[in-house]
Amino acid sequence: MSTLLETDEVLKMGLDALTRTDPIMADLVAGGAVPQLRRRPPGFEGLAWIIVGQQLSTASAAAIWGRLKDRLAPASPEAFLALSDEELRSAGLSAGKIRTLRTVATDIRNGSLPLNRLHDLPADEAHGLLTAVKGIGPWTADIYLLFCLGHPDAFPSGDLAVQEAARLAYGLDVRPDAKALTRMAERWRPWRGVAAKVLWAHYRIAKAREGSPVS
């Protein structure tokens, strides 16, 4: 059976492994921090969706992505590269995101970014191939691996919500930075992606108790 996070059965395997080995994870899950499967399309479409949404509100990202998809038929590297910068700007893309997406599309087309085989690689190796592309940072790589490929060991240590959830759950004095959280996450291998999903669920619960909105 595949261990990609494609089914509830695999998600449950990861949750069972975490709750057996980490009492705090067990408490979080028992307290309602049970994640749901969330997947986006793999390949160029999924990666482009993540890049488009960086540093934007959910509503703004959805609007820009909708306009961009209207111009792409289908959402492929070739279709993207056929669009002019003016067309891409009119969809709402910034100059930086246009450059990044052109680089991504070019690297997929020439084979230097083998998106179609990343799911067969260890998370750290797949992460390295993604971040070797100019414009793709660690957070983008981790979110792609986790939500588009369903890689069970991808871990977005730079995500602020995951960092804050770890601080709250483990009673830390300060929010751990990416390096500290990466070290902390070693205990959750090979299910770090599931641990991240539990922490996101815990973050949403904590914010709801505070009455704060969660984007």
Secondary structure, DSSP 4 states (H G I P E B T S, - for coil): ---STTSHHHHHHHHHHHHHH-HHHHHHHHTT----------HHHHHHHHHHHTTS-HHHHHHHHHHHHHH-SS-SHHHHHTS-HHHHHHTT--HHHHHHHHHHHHHHHHTSS-GGGGGGS-HHHHHHHHHTSTT--HHHHHHIIIIIS--TT---TT-HHHHHHHHHHHT-SS---HHHHHHHHGGGTT-HHHHHHHHHHHHHHHHHHHT----
